[in-house]
Amino acid sequence: MKNNLTFDVIIVGSGVGGATFTDYLLRKNPTLKIAILESGPHNTKENFNQREIDMTALYYNRGAVLSKNLQIGVAAGNTLGGSSAVYTGVSFRPPSSVIENWKNEFGLEFLSDEYVDKSLDEIEREISVHELPKSWDNDNNRLFQEGAENLGIPVKRLKINTKNCQQQGFCNLGCTTGAKQGTLEVQIPKITKLGVQIFCNTKVISVAENTINTIVLEAPEGTEPNTLENGSHQFTAKKIVLAAGVLNTPAILLRSAKLLGINNKNIGRYITLHPAFNINGIYHKNLSNYKGFPKTVYSDHFSKSDNFYLETSFYFPGVTAKNISGYGKLHQEIMKSYNRMMSILILTHDKAEYHNRITIDKKGNIVIDYTLSKDSKKALVKALQEATKVFFAAGCEQVLVPGSNKLPLTREDQKSIKNLISEKYLNLYKTPLSSAHPQGGVRMGIDKNKSVCDLSGKVYGTNSIYVCDASLFPTSVNVNPYETVMLLAKWVGENIMK
Ligand SMILES: Cc1cc2nc3c(=O)[nH]c(=O)nc-3n(C[C@H](O)[C@H](O)[C@H](O)COP(=O)(O)OP(=O)(O)OC[C@H]3O[C@@H](n4cnc5c(N)ncnc54)[C@H](O)[C@@H]3O)c2cc1C
């Protein structure tokens, strides 16, 4: 052990939860000595080169951690700023039905209408959440709107958190101009000015009461150098706040259970993934989807009846190749039409179920143990059918859909969409199901037999260990989650020193 560094509060993770928490902690307690330990490197916007292959380094496992059954890949950021360095910035408030359920079933009474509205008004103002002008719609957004409206499906405009956006469209590879108002641009500069020390490449292995065991890894070439020597270090703090995201916060707690003397069967349980397919149609002429903001419109028309949202999307060639079913020559031929592809993201609402969990293997590595439920499969199939109709109604000649028995589908197939796209063709081993919105695993709730953290974010059975990230969600929030993560992190930050 090389060092013993002592702070009042140490936060594990500099992403949406960790940096928001720290910001609000400091507003009430400006004299505290605070550190953030971040496993990812210190990348700045100058490092983002818009090259897909290089920028996979901003993600865990270069972009996807596969579930144990190999059916779904989960994406999360592993860099200063966490997933906010690579998120798109699509901004949703939590639906009131979800908040009501969290209050009634899990006792999160502090989420009064007044607290939620006031908090999110402030947060949205500070990170510049706004609707984008119609003039920013690129071909993809325009066609989605046309297709949906031809079918009588209402479309709404998305809100985004950007400032002086140059419409480069590379949000998921890091914003080169710093327009995206994630933690890298808003909270991290603010809190470091106020004295918070951030240690990057510092991976937290386990925690005990008031103690954190870490390994400092070598800083990758081209990133900011470390201030600590490589190797094992121990930190101590009066309070330790885990904000390592849904993949890692439960894993750290599971690795620490013996050290903490806790044996809570709920740790890692009830994760939801907001399972997603990104699918493509082929238009008759080139589409300049790389211009303008990648996403400006969506539809929640099927949310209540069929459990899914449709959002517009734009992905780079590598991810698009992964997203398209098929192999070999056929796949090669399809990719030649990349410049003509229209794209829709399907997001399905999944239920929080006990058997879906983050666990660890014998070496302490993360294992995602997640099985898609019958309801989620049904939602996916219905969403694939409806999205296919939108592609054709927008004028696409062909549609490329996982879960169909024909690739590609052509305009003549429109009459038989229900037969061609069905659950019997949804082979999850051959379809690129993904998740960028993992939630839960360290549930907040009033009943310690059903949850892991109390209403202050403190882990039941501990004195000094708290959580403030997306793993607190008792159930899926059903919309893109970052604003809700900020809301809960704000609450924990405001109340932890009381
Ligand atoms: C590609 C992509 C696009 C997205 N787009 C949107 C969007 O448009 N709108 C939206 O609402 N949401 C979006 N999300 C989801 C959103 O980013 C997350 O919900 C949110 O960031 C979760 O916050 P968090 O604090 O839980 O985790 P994160 O923001 O991921 O932060 C976790 C941090 O902990 C660090 N860490 C992990 N393990 C350790 C360890 N052992 N030791 C130290 N540090 C550790 C990580 O490196 C990371 O910095 C997107 C996510 C991705 C990946």
The ligand as an ORCA input file, in Angstrom:
! r2SCAN-3c Opt
* xyz 0 1
  C     -23.830      6.076    -25.522
  C     -24.775      6.557    -24.462
  C     -25.767      7.488    -24.796
  C     -26.658      7.930    -23.803
  N     -27.563      8.898    -24.123
  C     -28.397      9.369    -23.168
  C     -29.305     10.420    -23.454
  O     -29.315     10.966    -24.560
  N     -30.159     10.811    -22.468
  C     -30.154     10.236    -21.215
  O     -30.976     10.607    -20.377
  N     -29.278      9.245    -20.916
  C     -28.392      8.823    -21.849
  N     -27.490      7.851    -21.537
  C     -27.517      7.277    -20.173
  C     -26.858      8.199    -19.127
  O     -25.606      8.605    -19.594
  C     -26.749      7.434    -17.812
  O     -28.045      7.086    -17.378
  C     -26.055      8.225    -16.701
  O     -24.808      8.680    -17.111
  C     -25.902      7.345    -15.480
  O     -25.239      8.069    -14.479
  P     -24.350      7.300    -13.405
  O     -23.769      8.321    -12.522
  O     -25.149      6.208    -12.828
  O     -23.199      6.569    -14.262
  P     -22.070      7.180    -15.192
  O     -22.440      8.517    -15.703
  O     -21.749      6.137    -16.188
  O     -20.832      7.354    -14.211
  C     -20.177      6.269    -13.589
  C     -18.714      6.656    -13.408
  O     -18.086      5.772    -12.493
  C     -16.810      5.409    -13.001
  N     -16.454      4.108    -12.396
  C     -16.998      2.910    -12.682
  N     -16.423      1.936    -11.936
  C     -15.528      2.546    -11.150
  C     -14.621      2.072    -10.161
  N     -14.539      0.768     -9.828
  N     -13.805      2.971     -9.555
  C     -13.869      4.294     -9.868
  N     -14.710      4.785    -10.804
  C     -15.543      3.929    -11.426
  C     -17.035      5.358    -14.501
  O     -15.834      5.411    -15.228
  C     -17.920      6.570    -14.709
  O     -17.158      7.743    -14.852
  C     -26.565      7.415    -22.476
  C     -25.564      6.494    -22.162
  C     -24.660      6.070    -23.127
  C     -23.593      5.085    -22.747
*
